[in-house]
């Protein structure tokens, strides 16, 4: 399969991300929100709904994007401009 025929040309997914995404803890609506956010991350990572930002402290070097008010994804940026998707999870208020 050529690179151009893959659904996400600049996103790579770790096994952890894929396992998290298919976890039973996420509803069908949650999964749709993640997929919608991934499409936006692929096409326009500056889209305001994603609220993309770099993390600090113990998580310095990682980035976060929102799939909804309560759903988050973490990723690494690659030197070539791609993103390695690490985790998807719920964001709990402290």
N, C-alpha and C positions, 0 to 999 in steps of 0.2 A: 504494500500500500504506500503510495507516495505521500509525502508530508502535506501536500496541498489538499488531499482528500480527508485528512483527519479533522474532526470537528473543532479542535482547539490547536491551532498551529503554534501558539506561543506559551501554552500552559502544559506543564508536565504534572502528573499526579503520583504522589507516593502511595504505597499500599495502605498506609495509615489513613490518608485522606479518603481513599475509596472505601475502606472498611467503615470509617466514621460516617460517610455519606449514606451508606446502606444500612446503618444501624437501625434497629427497630424503634429506637427512641425518637426518631424523626418521622413526622407524619408525611403524607404525600405532599401536602402544601409546603412543608418545610423543604423537602427535596426540590420542589419546583422553584422555591425562592433561591436555593443554592444554585440551581442550574441557570436561572435568570441572572443572578449576580456573576456567575462564571462567564456568561456570554458578554456581559458588560465589561468585566475585567479584561477579557480578550480584546474587545473593540475600543473601549474608552476607560482606562483605569483611573481617569480623573473625574468620572461621573460623580456628581455630588451624593447620590444615594448610596454609593459604595463606602463613603467616608474612609478612604484608604489613608493609612498613616503608618509611620514607622514606630516600632516599639522601643522601649528603653529598658534600662536596668538589666536584669537577667535575660531579657528577651531582645536585647539590642542586636540589630542585624536582621531581625524578622519584621515582616509587615503584616498588617491586619486589614481586612475588608469586611464590610457588613453586608449580609444577605437580607437582613431585616433588622428591626429594633432589637431582636433577641438572638439572632443567628450571626456567627462570626466565622471567618476563614483566616488562617495564617498562611503566609507564603514567604519564600525567598526570591529575591530578584537575581537573575543571572546576568553576567557581563554582556551577553548577547541580546539582552532586552526581554528575555522570557521570564517566566515565573514558575517556581516549583511549589505546587500546592501541598502544604504540610498537614493541616488539620481543618476540620469543620466542627463547630460545636455551638452550644448555647452560651450566651453571655449572661451571667447572673449578676444582678446588682449586689454591691457589697454592703 
